[in-house]
Amino acid sequence: MRHEPYTNLKASEDFQVFEFESVGLHGAIRKRIIFLPTKKSGVYSLVFGDIGENSAFDIYATSDNGDHNKVLATVAKAVEIYTSRYPKRWIHFSGSTRERTRLYRMAISINLGELSEKFEIYAEVSGRNEFQAFKKSMPVEAFLIRRKKF
Amino acid sequence: MIMKKRIRISKGILNAKVTLTIDKELSKIDVKTLAPEKLAEANRRLDRMKSLPK
């Protein structure tokens, strides 16, 4: 099961911000992806959400636009673009809720063959204080990924 | 008679062609103010981990 991303993306000059439009059951909804530097050198936090009224960024919004696979494919594409410019950076991410983190795990599992060709994929697992190489059906709390070759 | 069948080969997610437009308005956004709770969570999670993978 593969999904194509949305094909029109906008980005800031430094690629810290990406935006695209989800078009589905509830019309067009602006989506934003940001990469924030964490306190850990070389690690950037990916945060994803909707742009609501007054341009407010909402990471908890549930748009139910019927295109979540396409939206996740677009987020993956943005990560691919970002890490092609910054190949040494680690990207850390988790969902804004446990359900969303589970959704990310499922999406990564389905596309693991393709994703693992380009990325090292690690997971934070409850009760462990070291990142584990990601495996399907692992109970993941957060992800940490990086380009394989740089 | 030769039957031709069109097969669509998926390029996948990462190799899909997209149009990327650089938007200077996005460069003006102060990203640190956008999701401080999510950044704090990431820092907490990273602090708990011994080290990054080798």
N, CA and C atoms of all chains as a GROMACS GRO file, in nm:
protein
  612
    1MET      N    1   0.084  -0.119   0.000
    1MET     CA    2   0.000   0.000   0.000
    1MET      C    3   0.088   0.125   0.000
    2ARG      N    4   0.093   0.189  -0.114
    2ARG     CA    5   0.178   0.308  -0.124
    2ARG      C    6   0.092   0.428  -0.158
    3HIS      N    7   0.132   0.541  -0.110
    3HIS     CA    8   0.055   0.663  -0.135
    3HIS      C    9   0.147   0.772  -0.186
    4GLU      N   10   0.100   0.843  -0.283
    4GLU     CA   11   0.176   0.954  -0.337
    4GLU      C   12   0.153   1.077  -0.248
    5PRO      N   13   0.254   1.160  -0.232
    5PRO     CA   14   0.234   1.283  -0.152
    5PRO      C   15   0.164   1.391  -0.233
    6TYR      N   16   0.119   1.494  -0.164
    6TYR     CA   17   0.075   1.615  -0.234
    6TYR      C   18   0.197   1.673  -0.306
    7THR      N   19   0.173   1.730  -0.422
    7THR     CA   20   0.288   1.766  -0.507
    7THR      C   21   0.327   1.913  -0.499
    8ASN      N   22   0.249   1.993  -0.428
    8ASN     CA   23   0.286   2.134  -0.416
    8ASN      C   24   0.322   2.166  -0.272
    9LEU      N   25   0.449   2.189  -0.249
    9LEU     CA   26   0.496   2.223  -0.114
    9LEU      C   27   0.559   2.362  -0.116
   10LYS      N   28   0.545   2.430  -0.005
   10LYS     CA   29   0.614   2.558   0.013
   10LYS      C   30   0.710   2.540   0.130
   11ALA      N   31   0.821   2.611   0.126
   11ALA     CA   32   0.917   2.600   0.236
   11ALA      C   33   0.981   2.736   0.262
   12SER      N   34   1.027   2.753   0.386
   12SER     CA   35   1.107   2.872   0.417
   12SER      C   36   1.244   2.853   0.356
   13GLU      N   37   1.321   2.961   0.349
   13GLU     CA   38   1.452   2.953   0.283
   13GLU      C   39   1.545   2.851   0.350
   14ASP      N   40   1.534   2.839   0.482
   14ASP     CA   41   1.622   2.746   0.553
   14ASP      C   42   1.559   2.608   0.572
   15PHE      N   43   1.441   2.587   0.514
   15PHE     CA   44   1.367   2.459   0.523
   15PHE      C   45   1.320   2.428   0.665
   16GLN      N   46   1.318   2.528   0.751
   16GLN     CA   47   1.271   2.502   0.886
   16GLN      C   48   1.118   2.488   0.890
   17VAL      N   49   1.053   2.547   0.792
   17VAL     CA   50   0.907   2.542   0.784
   17VAL      C   51   0.865   2.493   0.646
   18PHE      N   52   0.773   2.396   0.644
   18PHE     CA   53   0.711   2.351   0.519
   18PHE      C   54   0.560   2.368   0.533
   19GLU      N   55   0.496   2.398   0.422
   19GLU     CA   56   0.349   2.401   0.424
   19GLU      C   57   0.295   2.335   0.298
   20PHE      N   58   0.178   2.278   0.310
   20PHE     CA   59   0.107   2.225   0.193
   20PHE      C   60  -0.042   2.226   0.225
   21GLU      N   61  -0.121   2.196   0.124
   21GLU     CA   62  -0.265   2.199   0.141
   21GLU      C   63  -0.322   2.058   0.127
   22SER      N   64  -0.399   2.018   0.225
   22SER     CA   65  -0.472   1.892   0.218
   22SER      C   66  -0.608   1.923   0.156
   23VAL      N   67  -0.643   1.847   0.053
   23VAL     CA   68  -0.773   1.870  -0.013
   23VAL      C   69  -0.856   1.744  -0.001
   24GLY      N   70  -0.968   1.755   0.068
   24GLY     CA   71  -1.049   1.635   0.090
   24GLY      C   72  -1.192   1.666   0.127
   25LEU      N   73  -1.246   1.582   0.211
   25LEU     CA   74  -1.389   1.588   0.245
   25LEU      C   75  -1.434   1.723   0.300
   26HIS      N   76  -1.346   1.788   0.372
   26HIS     CA   77  -1.382   1.917   0.433
   26HIS      C   78  -1.314   2.034   0.363
   27GLY      N   79  -1.283   2.014   0.237
   27GLY     CA   80  -1.223   2.123   0.160
   27GLY      C   81  -1.073   2.128   0.174
   28ALA      N   82  -1.017   2.247   0.162
   28ALA     CA   83  -0.872   2.264   0.167
   28ALA      C   84  -0.829   2.306   0.307
   29ILE      N   85  -0.732   2.235   0.359
   29ILE     CA   86  -0.681   2.265   0.494
   29ILE      C   87  -0.531   2.281   0.486
   30ARG      N   88  -0.482   2.392   0.537
   30ARG     CA   89  -0.337   2.417   0.534
   30ARG      C   90  -0.267   2.335   0.642
   31LYS      N   91  -0.158   2.272   0.605
   31LYS     CA   92  -0.080   2.191   0.698
   31LYS      C   93   0.060   2.249   0.708
   32ARG      N   94   0.116   2.241   0.826
   32ARG     CA   95   0.252   2.295   0.846
   32ARG      C   96   0.341   2.191   0.915
   33ILE      N   97   0.463   2.184   0.870
   33ILE     CA   98   0.565   2.098   0.930
   33ILE      C   99   0.679   2.189   0.973
   34ILE      N  100   0.723   2.175   1.097
   34ILE     CA  101   0.837   2.257   1.139
   34ILE      C  102   0.946   2.168   1.199
   35PHE      N  103   1.068   2.212   1.184
   35PHE     CA  104   1.183   2.141   1.239
   35PHE      C  105   1.249   2.233   1.342
   36LEU      N  106   1.242   2.193   1.468
   36LEU     CA  107   1.293   2.278   1.576
   36LEU      C  108   1.420   2.220   1.635
   37PRO      N  109   1.521   2.303   1.656
   37PRO     CA  110   1.642   2.249   1.720
   37PRO      C  111   1.612   2.213   1.866
   38THR      N  112   1.657   2.096   1.908
   38THR     CA  113   1.640   2.056   2.049
   38THR      C  114   1.765   2.093   2.127
   39LYS      N  115   1.764   2.062   2.256
   39LYS     CA  116   1.882   2.090   2.339
   39LYS      C  117   1.998   1.997   2.304
   40LYS      N  118   1.964   1.883   2.244
   40LYS     CA  119   2.067   1.785   2.206
   40LYS      C  120   2.124   1.826   2.069
   41SER      N  121   2.254   1.849   2.067
   41SER     CA  122   2.318   1.895   1.945
   41SER      C  123   2.292   1.800   1.827
   42GLY      N  124   2.252   1.857   1.716
   42GLY     CA  125   2.232   1.777   1.595
   42GLY      C  126   2.097   1.708   1.586
   43VAL      N  127   2.012   1.727   1.688
   43VAL     CA  128   1.881   1.662   1.686
   43VAL      C  129   1.773   1.769   1.670
   44TYR      N  130   1.684   1.746   1.576
   44TYR     CA  131   1.576   1.842   1.546
   44TYR      C  132   1.442   1.774   1.565
   45SER      N  133   1.352   1.846   1.626
   45SER     CA  134   1.219   1.792   1.654
   45SER      C  135   1.124   1.829   1.540
   46LEU      N  136   1.062   1.728   1.482
   46LEU     CA  137   0.961   1.752   1.377
   46LEU      C  138   0.827   1.771   1.446
   47VAL      N  139   0.761   1.881   1.414
   47VAL     CA  140   0.627   1.908   1.468
   47VAL      C  141   0.535   1.934   1.350
   48PHE      N  142   0.416   1.874   1.357
   48PHE     CA  143   0.325   1.879   1.244
   48PHE      C  144   0.186   1.918   1.292
   49GLY      N  145   0.119   2.004   1.217
   49GLY     CA  146  -0.016   2.042   1.258
   49GLY      C  147  -0.090   2.118   1.149
   50ASP      N  148  -0.210   2.161   1.184
   50ASP     CA  149  -0.294   2.238   1.091
   50ASP      C  150  -0.277   2.388   1.116
   51ILE      N  151  -0.302   2.464   1.012
   51ILE     CA  152  -0.309   2.610   1.028
   51ILE      C  153  -0.457   2.644   1.033
   52GLY      N  154  -0.499   2.692   1.147
   52GLY     CA  155  -0.641   2.722   1.165
   52GLY      C  156  -0.671   2.869   1.139
   53GLU      N  157  -0.781   2.912   1.198
   53GLU     CA  158  -0.820   3.053   1.183
   53GLU      C  159  -0.713   3.142   1.243
   54ASN      N  160  -0.701   3.260   1.191
   54ASN     CA  161  -0.600   3.357   1.235
   54ASN      C  162  -0.458   3.301   1.225
   55SER      N  163  -0.440   3.206   1.134
   55SER     CA  164  -0.309   3.142   1.112
   55SER      C  165  -0.253   3.073   1.235
   56ALA      N  166  -0.341   3.033   1.327
   56ALA     CA  167  -0.294   2.964   1.448
   56ALA      C  168  -0.251   2.822   1.413
   57PHE      N  169  -0.138   2.782   1.470
   57PHE     CA  170  -0.083   2.648   1.447
   57PHE      C  171  -0.139   2.553   1.552
   58ASP      N  172  -0.205   2.447   1.508
   58ASP     CA  173  -0.274   2.356   1.600
   58ASP      C  174  -0.225   2.213   1.578
   59ILE      N  175  -0.148   2.161   1.674
   59ILE     CA  176  -0.094   2.026   1.657
   59ILE      C  177  -0.195   1.918   1.698
   60TYR      N  178  -0.305   1.959   1.761
   60TYR     CA  179  -0.406   1.863   1.806
   60TYR      C  180  -0.527   1.856   1.713
   61ALA      N  181  -0.530   1.939   1.610
   61ALA     CA  182  -0.646   1.945   1.520
   61ALA      C  183  -0.672   1.808   1.456
   62THR      N  184  -0.800   1.774   1.448
   62THR     CA  185  -0.840   1.652   1.377
   62THR      C  186  -0.922   1.695   1.257
   63SER      N  187  -0.862   1.693   1.141
   63SER     CA  188  -0.933   1.749   1.026
   63SER      C  189  -1.024   1.647   0.958
   64ASP      N  190  -0.996   1.517   0.975
   64ASP     CA  191  -1.080   1.412   0.912
   64ASP      C  192  -1.109   1.444   0.766
   65ASN      N  193  -1.005   1.476   0.694
   65ASN     CA  194  -1.025   1.517   0.555
   65ASN      C  195  -1.021   1.399   0.458
   66GLY      N  196  -1.009   1.279   0.515
   66GLY     CA  197  -1.014   1.159   0.432
   66GLY      C  198  -0.888   1.132   0.350
   67ASP      N  199  -0.778   1.196   0.386
   67ASP     CA  200  -0.656   1.181   0.306
   67ASP      C  201  -0.533   1.159   0.394
   68HIS      N  202  -0.552   1.096   0.511
   68HIS     CA  203  -0.438   1.094   0.605
   68HIS      C  204  -0.316   1.020   0.551
   69ASN      N  205  -0.338   0.919   0.465
   69ASN     CA  206  -0.220   0.852   0.408
   69ASN      C  207  -0.142   0.945   0.316
   70LYS      N  208  -0.215   1.025   0.240
   70LYS     CA  209  -0.149   1.119   0.150
   70LYS      C  210  -0.078   1.229   0.231
   71VAL      N  211  -0.141   1.270   0.339
   71VAL     CA  212  -0.081   1.372   0.426
   71VAL      C  213   0.049   1.317   0.488
   72LEU      N  214   0.045   1.193   0.538
   72LEU     CA  215   0.165   1.135   0.598
   72LEU      C  216   0.275   1.115   0.493
   73ALA      N  217   0.234   1.079   0.372
   73ALA     CA  218   0.333   1.066   0.263
   73ALA      C  219   0.398   1.201   0.235
   74THR      N  220   0.321   1.307   0.246
   74THR     CA  221   0.376   1.442   0.221
   74THR      C  222   0.472   1.482   0.333
   75VAL      N  223   0.439   1.445   0.455
   75VAL     CA  224   0.530   1.473   0.567
   75VAL      C  225   0.662   1.397   0.544
   76ALA      N  226   0.650   1.271   0.503
   76ALA     CA  227   0.772   1.192   0.475
   76ALA      C  228   0.853   1.257   0.363
   77LYS      N  229   0.785   1.308   0.262
   77LYS     CA  230   0.856   1.374   0.152
   77LYS      C  231   0.927   1.501   0.202
   78ALA      N  232   0.861   1.575   0.290
   78ALA     CA  233   0.924   1.695   0.346
   78ALA      C  234   1.049   1.657   0.426
   79VAL      N  235   1.043   1.546   0.499
   79VAL     CA  236   1.160   1.499   0.573
   79VAL      C  237   1.272   1.464   0.475
   80GLU      N  238   1.234   1.403   0.365
   80GLU     CA  239   1.334   1.365   0.263
   80GLU      C  240   1.402   1.490   0.208
   81ILE      N  241   1.323   1.593   0.181
   81ILE     CA  242   1.380   1.718   0.128
   81ILE      C  243   1.469   1.785   0.233
   82TYR      N  244   1.418   1.791   0.356
   82TYR     CA  245   1.492   1.855   0.465
   82TYR      C  246   1.627   1.785   0.487
   83THR      N  247   1.622   1.652   0.493
   83THR     CA  248   1.746   1.579   0.523
   83THR      C  249   1.840   1.570   0.403
   84SER      N  250   1.789   1.603   0.284
   84SER     CA  251   1.883   1.610   0.172
   84SER      C  252   1.967   1.736   0.184
   85ARG      N  253   1.911   1.840   0.248
   85ARG     CA  254   1.992   1.960   0.273
   85ARG      C  255   2.076   1.944   0.400
   86TYR      N  256   2.019   1.877   0.500
   86TYR     CA  257   2.088   1.861   0.629
   86TYR      C  258   2.105   1.712   0.660
   87PRO      N  259   2.189   1.643   0.586
   87PRO     CA  260   2.195   1.498   0.600
   87PRO      C  261   2.250   1.447   0.732
   88LYS      N  262   2.320   1.531   0.806
   88LYS     CA  263   2.376   1.484   0.933
   88LYS      C  264   2.280   1.500   1.050
   89ARG      N  265   2.171   1.567   1.027
   89ARG     CA  266   2.078   1.594   1.138
   89ARG      C  267   1.990   1.474   1.170
   90TRP      N  268   1.971   1.451   1.298
   90TRP     CA  269   1.873   1.354   1.344
   90TRP      C  270   1.738   1.423   1.352
   91ILE      N  271   1.632   1.352   1.315
   91ILE     CA  272   1.496   1.404   1.326
   91ILE      C  273   1.422   1.322   1.430
   92HIS      N  274   1.374   1.391   1.533
   92HIS     CA  275   1.300   1.324   1.641
   92HIS      C  276   1.152   1.362   1.628
   93PHE      N  277   1.063   1.264   1.640
   93PHE     CA  278   0.921   1.297   1.632
   93PHE      C  279   0.835   1.192   1.701
   94SER      N  280   0.720   1.241   1.744
   94SER     CA  281   0.616   1.154   1.797
   94SER      C  282   0.483   1.223   1.767
   95GLY      N  283   0.374   1.151   1.779
   95GLY     CA  284   0.245   1.212   1.753
   95GLY      C  285   0.203   1.304   1.867
   96SER      N  286   0.107   1.389   1.840
   96SER     CA  287   0.057   1.476   1.947
   96SER      C  288  -0.029   1.398   2.045
   97THR      N  289  -0.068   1.277   2.006
   97THR     CA  290  -0.140   1.185   2.096
   97THR      C  291  -0.081   1.045   2.075
   98ARG      N  292  -0.112   0.954   2.169
   98ARG     CA  293  -0.064   0.815   2.155
   98ARG      C  294  -0.119   0.751   2.027
   99GLU      N  295  -0.244   0.784   1.996
   99GLU     CA  296  -0.307   0.726   1.876
   99GLU      C  297  -0.231   0.770   1.751
  100ARG      N  298  -0.190   0.895   1.750
  100ARG     CA  299  -0.118   0.944   1.632
  100ARG      C  300   0.020   0.880   1.622
  101THR      N  301   0.084   0.860   1.736
  101THR     CA  302   0.215   0.793   1.732
  101THR      C  303   0.197   0.653   1.677
  102ARG      N  304   0.087   0.586   1.718
  102ARG     CA  305   0.057   0.452   1.666
  102ARG      C  306   0.033   0.458   1.515
  103LEU      N  307  -0.036   0.561   1.471
  103LEU     CA  308  -0.061   0.578   1.327
  103LEU      C  309   0.072   0.596   1.252
  104TYR      N  310   0.162   0.673   1.308
  104TYR     CA  311   0.294   0.692   1.246
  104TYR      C  312   0.366   0.557   1.238
  105ARG      N  313   0.358   0.480   1.349
  105ARG     CA  314   0.423   0.349   1.350
  105ARG      C  315   0.369   0.259   1.239
  106MET      N  316   0.236   0.261   1.223
  106MET     CA  317   0.175   0.179   1.119
  106MET      C  318   0.220   0.224   0.980
  107ALA      N  319   0.221   0.355   0.959
  107ALA     CA  320   0.260   0.408   0.828
  107ALA      C  321   0.406   0.376   0.798
  108ILE      N  322   0.492   0.388   0.899
  108ILE     CA  323   0.634   0.355   0.879
  108ILE      C  324   0.650   0.206   0.853
  109SER      N  325   0.574   0.124   0.927
  109SER     CA  326   0.583  -0.021   0.908
  109SER      C  327   0.543  -0.060   0.767
  110ILE      N  328   0.435  -0.002   0.717
  110ILE     CA  329   0.386  -0.035   0.582
  110ILE      C  330   0.489   0.003   0.476
  111ASN      N  331   0.558   0.113   0.499
  111ASN     CA  332   0.653   0.164   0.398
  111ASN      C  333   0.799   0.141   0.439
  112LEU      N  334   0.819   0.046   0.532
  112LEU     CA  335   0.952   0.028   0.590
  112LEU      C  336   1.059  -0.004   0.485
  113GLY      N  337   1.022  -0.084   0.386
  113GLY     CA  338   1.119  -0.121   0.283
  113GLY      C  339   1.176   0.002   0.215
  114GLU      N  340   1.088   0.089   0.171
  114GLU     CA  341   1.132   0.210   0.101
  114GLU      C  342   1.203   0.306   0.196
  115LEU      N  343   1.146   0.328   0.312
  115LEU     CA  344   1.202   0.426   0.406
  115LEU      C  345   1.341   0.383   0.455
  116SER      N  346   1.357   0.253   0.480
  116SER     CA  347   1.485   0.208   0.536
  116SER      C  348   1.596   0.205   0.430
  117GLU      N  349   1.561   0.224   0.304
  117GLU     CA  350   1.666   0.238   0.203
  117GLU      C  351   1.739   0.370   0.221
  118LYS      N  352   1.666   0.470   0.266
  118LYS     CA  353   1.727   0.604   0.278
  118LYS      C  354   1.756   0.645   0.421
  119PHE      N  355   1.682   0.589   0.516
  119PHE     CA  356   1.693   0.637   0.654
  119PHE      C  357   1.731   0.526   0.752
  120GLU      N  358   1.808   0.567   0.852
  120GLU     CA  359   1.822   0.484   0.971
  120GLU      C  360   1.701   0.518   1.057
  121ILE      N  361   1.632   0.418   1.105
  121ILE     CA  362   1.509   0.443   1.182
  121ILE      C  363   1.522   0.378   1.319
  122TYR      N  364   1.512   0.460   1.422
  122TYR     CA  365   1.521   0.412   1.560
  122TYR      C  366   1.393   0.449   1.635
  123ALA      N  367   1.372   0.379   1.744
  123ALA     CA  368   1.252   0.404   1.823
  123ALA      C  369   1.286   0.417   1.970
  124GLU      N  370   1.212   0.503   2.035
  124GLU     CA  371   1.216   0.508   2.181
  124GLU      C  372   1.104   0.415   2.229
  125VAL      N  373   1.141   0.322   2.314
  125VAL     CA  374   1.046   0.223   2.364
  125VAL      C  375   1.033   0.242   2.515
  126SER      N  376   0.912   0.231   2.565
  126SER     CA  377   0.887   0.254   2.707
  126SER      C  378   0.977   0.167   2.795
  127GLY      N  379   1.034   0.229   2.896
  127GLY     CA  380   1.117   0.156   2.991
  127GLY      C  381   1.262   0.136   2.948
  128ARG      N  382   1.297   0.178   2.828
  128ARG     CA  383   1.434   0.162   2.780
  128ARG      C  384   1.498   0.300   2.766
  129ASN      N  385   1.624   0.310   2.804
  129ASN     CA  386   1.689   0.440   2.792
  129ASN      C  387   1.792   0.445   2.679
  130GLU      N  388   1.776   0.354   2.585
  130GLU     CA  389   1.857   0.358   2.464
  130GLU      C  390   1.765   0.341   2.344
  131PHE      N  391   1.796   0.411   2.237
  131PHE     CA  392   1.715   0.396   2.116
  131PHE      C  393   1.734   0.255   2.059
  132GLN      N  394   1.623   0.198   2.012
  132GLN     CA  395   1.625   0.064   1.953
  132GLN      C  396   1.605   0.076   1.802
  133ALA      N  397   1.673  -0.009   1.727
  133ALA     CA  398   1.647  -0.014   1.582
  133ALA      C  399   1.499  -0.049   1.564
  134PHE      N  400   1.430   0.027   1.480
  134PHE     CA  401   1.286   0.009   1.466
  134PHE      C  402   1.250  -0.125   1.404
  135LYS      N  403   1.152  -0.189   1.463
  135LYS     CA  404   1.095  -0.312   1.404
  135LYS      C  405   0.944  -0.296   1.403
  136LYS      N  406   0.880  -0.358   1.306
  136LYS     CA  407   0.734  -0.351   1.296
  136LYS      C  408   0.670  -0.402   1.424
  137SER      N  409   0.562  -0.342   1.461
  137SER     CA  410   0.480  -0.377   1.577
  137SER      C  411   0.548  -0.351   1.712
  138MET      N  412   0.657  -0.278   1.710
  138MET     CA  413   0.723  -0.234   1.833
  138MET      C  414   0.634  -0.130   1.904
  139PRO      N  415   0.620  -0.132   2.034
  139PRO     CA  416   0.541  -0.028   2.102
  139PRO      C  417   0.621   0.103   2.114
  140VAL      N  418   0.611   0.187   2.015
  140VAL     CA  419   0.698   0.304   2.003
  140VAL      C  420   0.641   0.426   2.076
  141GLU      N  421   0.730   0.496   2.146
  141GLU     CA  422   0.690   0.623   2.211
  141GLU      C  423   0.730   0.743   2.124
  142ALA      N  424   0.844   0.728   2.056
  142ALA     CA  425   0.891   0.835   1.968
  142ALA      C  426   0.990   0.774   1.869
  143PHE      N  427   1.013   0.848   1.761
  143PHE     CA  428   1.103   0.801   1.657
  143PHE      C  429   1.224   0.892   1.646
  144LEU      N  430   1.335   0.834   1.599
  144LEU     CA  431   1.455   0.911   1.571
  144LEU      C  432   1.510   0.859   1.439
  145ILE      N  433   1.523   0.948   1.340
  145ILE     CA  434   1.569   0.901   1.209
  145ILE      C  435   1.681   0.990   1.156
  146ARG      N  436   1.756   0.936   1.063
  146ARG     CA  437   1.864   1.011   0.999
  146ARG      C  438   1.891   0.951   0.862
  147ARG      N  439   1.942   1.031   0.772
  147ARG     CA  440   1.981   0.981   0.640
  147ARG      C  441   2.088   0.874   0.656
  148LYS      N  442   2.082   0.773   0.574
  148LYS     CA  443   2.179   0.665   0.585
  148LYS      C  444   2.316   0.704   0.534
  149LYS      N  445   2.320   0.774   0.421
  149LYS     CA  446   2.450   0.806   0.363
  149LYS      C  447   2.467   0.956   0.355
  150PHE      N  448   2.577   1.003   0.405
  150PHE     CA  449   2.607   1.145   0.388
  150PHE      C  450   2.757   1.165   0.383
  151MET      N  451  -0.294  -1.120  -3.225
  151MET     CA  452  -0.314  -0.982  -3.180
  151MET      C  453  -0.236  -0.959  -3.050
  152ILE      N  454  -0.165  -0.850  -3.048
  152ILE     CA  455  -0.087  -0.820  -2.927
  152ILE      C  456  -0.169  -0.730  -2.836
  153MET      N  457  -0.189  -0.776  -2.718
  153MET     CA  458  -0.262  -0.695  -2.619
  153MET      C  459  -0.161  -0.611  -2.540
  154LYS      N  460  -0.187  -0.485  -2.533
  154LYS     CA  461  -0.099  -0.399  -2.453
  154LYS      C  462  -0.167  -0.369  -2.321
  155LYS      N  463  -0.094  -0.384  -2.219
  155LYS     CA  464  -0.149  -0.355  -2.088
  155LYS      C  465  -0.064  -0.246  -2.023
  156ARG      N  466  -0.132  -0.144  -1.982
  156ARG     CA  467  -0.059  -0.034  -1.918
  156ARG      C  468  -0.043  -0.065  -1.769
  157ILE      N  469   0.079  -0.067  -1.724
  157ILE     CA  470   0.104  -0.094  -1.582
  157ILE      C  471   0.159   0.032  -1.518
  158ARG      N  472   0.094   0.073  -1.412
  158ARG     CA  473   0.140   0.193  -1.343
  158ARG      C  474   0.239   0.151  -1.234
  159ILE      N  475   0.359   0.198  -1.247
  159ILE     CA  476   0.459   0.164  -1.145
  159ILE      C  477   0.469   0.280  -1.046
  160SER      N  478   0.443   0.250  -0.923
  160SER     CA  479   0.450   0.355  -0.821
  160SER      C  480   0.595   0.396  -0.797
  161LYS      N  481   0.618   0.524  -0.794
  161LYS     CA  482   0.754   0.573  -0.767
  161LYS      C  483   0.781   0.575  -0.618
  162GLY      N  484   0.678   0.553  -0.541
  162GLY     CA  485   0.696   0.556  -0.397
  162GLY      C  486   0.685   0.697  -0.344
  163ILE      N  487   0.704   0.708  -0.216
  163ILE     CA  488   0.686   0.837  -0.150
  163ILE      C  489   0.808   0.926  -0.170
  164LEU      N  490   0.924   0.869  -0.142
  164LEU     CA  491   1.044   0.953  -0.135
  164LEU      C  492   1.094   0.997  -0.271
  165ASN      N  493   1.064   0.920  -0.373
  165ASN     CA  494   1.110   0.958  -0.507
  165ASN      C  495   1.003   1.032  -0.586
  166ALA      N  496   0.888   1.055  -0.526
  166ALA     CA  497   0.781   1.127  -0.596
  166ALA      C  498   0.827   1.268  -0.630
  167LYS      N  499   0.789   1.312  -0.749
  167LYS     CA  500   0.826   1.448  -0.790
  167LYS      C  501   0.729   1.548  -0.727
  168VAL      N  502   0.784   1.648  -0.664
  168VAL     CA  503   0.699   1.753  -0.607
  168VAL      C  504   0.753   1.890  -0.651
  169THR      N  505   0.667   1.988  -0.645
  169THR     CA  506   0.709   2.124  -0.674
  169THR      C  507   0.729   2.195  -0.541
  170LEU      N  508   0.850   2.240  -0.519
  170LEU     CA  509   0.882   2.309  -0.394
  170LEU      C  510   0.902   2.457  -0.422
  171THR      N  511   0.824   2.539  -0.356
  171THR     CA  512   0.833   2.684  -0.374
  171THR      C  513   0.889   2.745  -0.246
  172ILE      N  514   0.992   2.825  -0.261
  172ILE     CA  515   1.045   2.895  -0.143
  172ILE      C  516   0.960   3.018  -0.117
  173ASP      N  517   0.907   3.026   0.003
  173ASP     CA  518   0.816   3.134   0.040
  173ASP      C  519   0.882   3.217   0.151
  174LYS      N  520   0.916   3.340   0.117
  174LYS     CA  521   0.987   3.424   0.214
  174LYS      C  522   0.900   3.456   0.336
  175GLU      N  523   0.770   3.450   0.319
  175GLU     CA  524   0.680   3.474   0.433
  175GLU      C  525   0.700   3.366   0.541
  176LEU      N  526   0.725   3.244   0.496
  176LEU     CA  527   0.747   3.134   0.592
  176LEU      C  528   0.878   3.154   0.668
  177SER      N  529   0.971   3.222   0.604
  177SER     CA  530   1.100   3.246   0.670
  177SER      C  531   1.085   3.345   0.786
  178LYS      N  532   0.977   3.421   0.785
  178LYS     CA  533   0.957   3.521   0.892
  178LYS      C  534   0.895   3.462   1.018
  179ILE      N  535   0.849   3.339   1.008
  179ILE     CA  536   0.781   3.277   1.123
  179ILE      C  537   0.881   3.246   1.234
  180ASP      N  538   0.846   3.284   1.354
  180ASP     CA  539   0.930   3.251   1.470
  180ASP      C  540   0.888   3.112   1.518
  181VAL      N  541   0.957   3.010   1.468
  181VAL     CA  542   0.911   2.872   1.490
  181VAL      C  543   0.915   2.831   1.637
  182LYS      N  544   1.006   2.890   1.714
  182LYS     CA  545   1.019   2.847   1.854
  182LYS      C  546   0.894   2.875   1.936
  183THR      N  547   0.813   2.969   1.888
  183THR     CA  548   0.692   3.003   1.964
  183THR      C  549   0.573   2.918   1.921
  184LEU      N  550   0.590   2.836   1.818
  184LEU     CA  551   0.476   2.764   1.760
  184LEU      C  552   0.429   2.644   1.842
  185ALA      N  553   0.520   2.568   1.893
  185ALA     CA  554   0.481   2.446   1.964
  185ALA      C  555   0.576   2.420   2.080
  186PRO      N  556   0.580   2.513   2.176
  186PRO     CA  557   0.678   2.498   2.285
  186PRO      C  558   0.658   2.371   2.366
  187GLU      N  559   0.532   2.327   2.380
  187GLU     CA  560   0.507   2.206   2.460
  187GLU      C  561   0.562   2.081   2.391
  188LYS      N  562   0.555   2.082   2.259
  188LYS     CA  563   0.605   1.966   2.183
  188LYS      C  564   0.759   1.963   2.186
  189LEU      N  565   0.818   2.082   2.179
  189LEU     CA  566   0.963   2.089   2.187
  189LEU      C  567   1.011   2.047   2.326
  190ALA      N  568   0.939   2.091   2.429
  190ALA     CA  569   0.974   2.052   2.566
  190ALA      C  570   0.963   1.901   2.583
  191GLU      N  571   0.861   1.844   2.524
  191GLU     CA  572   0.845   1.698   2.532
  191GLU      C  573   0.962   1.627   2.463
  192ALA      N  574   1.001   1.676   2.347
  192ALA     CA  575   1.114   1.616   2.275
  192ALA      C  576   1.241   1.626   2.360
  193ASN      N  577   1.263   1.742   2.422
  193ASN     CA  578   1.382   1.758   2.507
  193ASN      C  579   1.378   1.663   2.626
  194ARG      N  580   1.261   1.648   2.687
  194ARG     CA  581   1.248   1.555   2.801
  194ARG      C  582   1.280   1.412   2.756
  195ARG      N  583   1.225   1.374   2.643
  195ARG     CA  584   1.247   1.237   2.594
  195ARG      C  585   1.395   1.215   2.562
  196LEU      N  586   1.457   1.313   2.498
  196LEU     CA  587   1.598   1.298   2.462
  196LEU      C  588   1.687   1.295   2.586
  197ASP      N  589   1.649   1.372   2.688
  197ASP     CA  590   1.726   1.374   2.814
  197ASP      C  591   1.727   1.237   2.881
  198ARG      N  592   1.617   1.165   2.865
  198ARG     CA  593   1.606   1.033   2.929
  198ARG      C  594   1.694   0.928   2.862
  199MET      N  595   1.731   0.955   2.737
  199MET     CA  596   1.807   0.854   2.663
  199MET      C  597   1.957   0.870   2.691
  200LYS      N  598   2.025   0.757   2.703
  200LYS     CA  599   2.168   0.757   2.734
  200LYS      C  600   2.249   0.830   2.627
  201SER      N  601   2.221   0.793   2.503
  201SER     CA  602   2.299   0.850   2.393
  201SER      C  603   2.224   0.834   2.262
  202LEU      N  604   2.276   0.898   2.161
  202LEU     CA  605   2.219   0.878   2.027
  202LEU      C  606   2.278   0.749   1.969
  203PRO      N  607   2.208   0.688   1.876
  203PRO     CA  608   2.264   0.568   1.813
  203PRO      C  609   2.396   0.600   1.744
  204LYS      N  610   2.484   0.503   1.738
  204LYS     CA  611   2.615   0.522   1.672
  204LYS      C  612   2.600   0.512   1.522
   0.00000   0.00000   0.00000
